[in-house]
Amino acid sequence: MEPRESWAALAAGGVAGVCVDLILFPLDTVKTRLQSPQGFRKAGGFRGIYAGVPSTAIGSFPNAAAFFITYENVKSMLHHDSTSYLTPATHMVAASLGEVVACLIRVPSEVVKQRAQVSPTSSTLRILSHTLYHEGIRGLYRGYKSTVLREIPFSLVQFPLWESLKDLWSWKQGHVVDSWQSAVCGAFAGGFAAAVTTPLDVAKTRIMLAKAGSSNASGNVLAALGGIWRTQGLSGLFAGVVPRMAAISLGGFIFLGTYEKTRQLLL
């Protein structure tokens, strides 16, 4: 991959990430509060819907940029040796590695954001300092493993599906898809991936919001899923599935469409 293409992927990914995270932040807050242990109303209901937005504003650009520069570079390297039937596997590997790298930036931002979302009376800076004082840097990375375990299956579904839908649409119309068509494909791919990975998202939220020293604070994803299943059943595992699907479908449209358009403008 040429340096110009790498810089284009970095800039386009960053711009796309900021756009989608800020536009859809209220839906994300609703989803987090529906998944929180204390329940939607006690977590804030519809009050303070933008609580935690500074954390997202700071983390969005580097997080999305890190993902896409990794995704495009790995995809470029693997494409040289891949045949057509291995193309989906190439996209899966590239997306998975992209998520592992991006989560190094995403998780601290996500921890602070989610704690602010369920404590709308506390400022983002206060939550950050409280977390560092009581838990140190490790506290900011609480839920790294659960986030990666959520993001990799999500990307294994979303990105190959997105790329396949684009290829199918391109083949049917006889030319490469436009940015708005890429966005439509992204919306379908994102919504489907969001639905099937919701239980992992609920487990990640519970781990990040758990009190220090509690069983969920250990970060054991299977234990968190088991606890949710025992206390709330299937409805608990799919808490917040509707706003999650809505946010990620809209997010897929904005994120992947903006990425394609910005990248085209930069190349």
NORWOMO-V158080 format. One record per backbone hydrogen bond with DSSP energy under -1.0 kcal/mol. NH is the residue of the N-H (numbers start at 1). CO is the residue of the C=O. Records with the same first field share a line. If there is no record, write none. Layout:
NH: CO  CO
This chain:
6: 2
7: 3
8: 4
9: 5
10: 6
11: 7
12: 8
13: 9
14: 10
15: 11
16: 12
17: 13
18: 14
19: 15
20: 16
21: 17
22: 18
23: 19
24: 20
28: 24
29: 25
30: 26
31: 27
32: 28
33: 29
34: 30
35: 31
36: 32
39: 36
43: 39
44: 41
45: 40
47: 44
51: 48
53: 50
56: 52
57: 53
58: 54
59: 55
60: 56
63: 59
64: 60
65: 61
66: 62
67: 63
68: 64
69: 65
70: 66
71: 67
72: 68
73: 69
74: 70
75: 71
76: 72
77: 73
78: 74
79: 75
81: 78
86: 83
87: 84
90: 86
91: 87
92: 88
93: 89
94: 90
95: 91
96: 92
97: 93
98: 94
99: 95
100: 96
101: 97
102: 98
103: 99
104: 101
105: 102
106: 102
107: 103
109: 105
110: 106
111: 107
112: 108
113: 109
114: 110
115: 111
116: 112
117: 113
118: 114
122: 119
127: 123
128: 124
129: 125
130: 126
131: 127
132: 128
133: 129
134: 130
135: 131
136: 132
139: 136
141: 137
142: 139
144: 141
147: 143
148: 144
149: 145
151: 147
152: 148
154: 150
155: 151
156: 152
157: 153
158: 154
159: 155
161: 157
162: 158
163: 159
164: 160
165: 161
166: 162
167: 163
168: 164
169: 165
170: 166
171: 167
172: 168
173: 169
174: 170
182: 178
183: 179
184: 180
185: 181
186: 182
187: 183
188: 184
189: 185
190: 186
191: 187
192: 188
193: 189
194: 190
195: 191
196: 192
197: 193
201: 197
202: 198
203: 199
204: 200
205: 201
206: 202
207: 203
208: 204
209: 205
210: 206
214: 211
218: 215
219: 216
224: 220
225: 221
226: 222
227: 223
228: 224
229: 225
230: 226
231: 227
232: 228
237: 233
238: 234
239: 236
241: 238
244: 240
245: 241
246: 242
247: 243
248: 244
249: 245
250: 246
251: 247
252: 248
253: 249
254: 250
255: 251
256: 252
257: 253
258: 254
259: 255
260: 256
261: 257
262: 258
263: 259
264: 260
265: 261
266: 262
267: 263
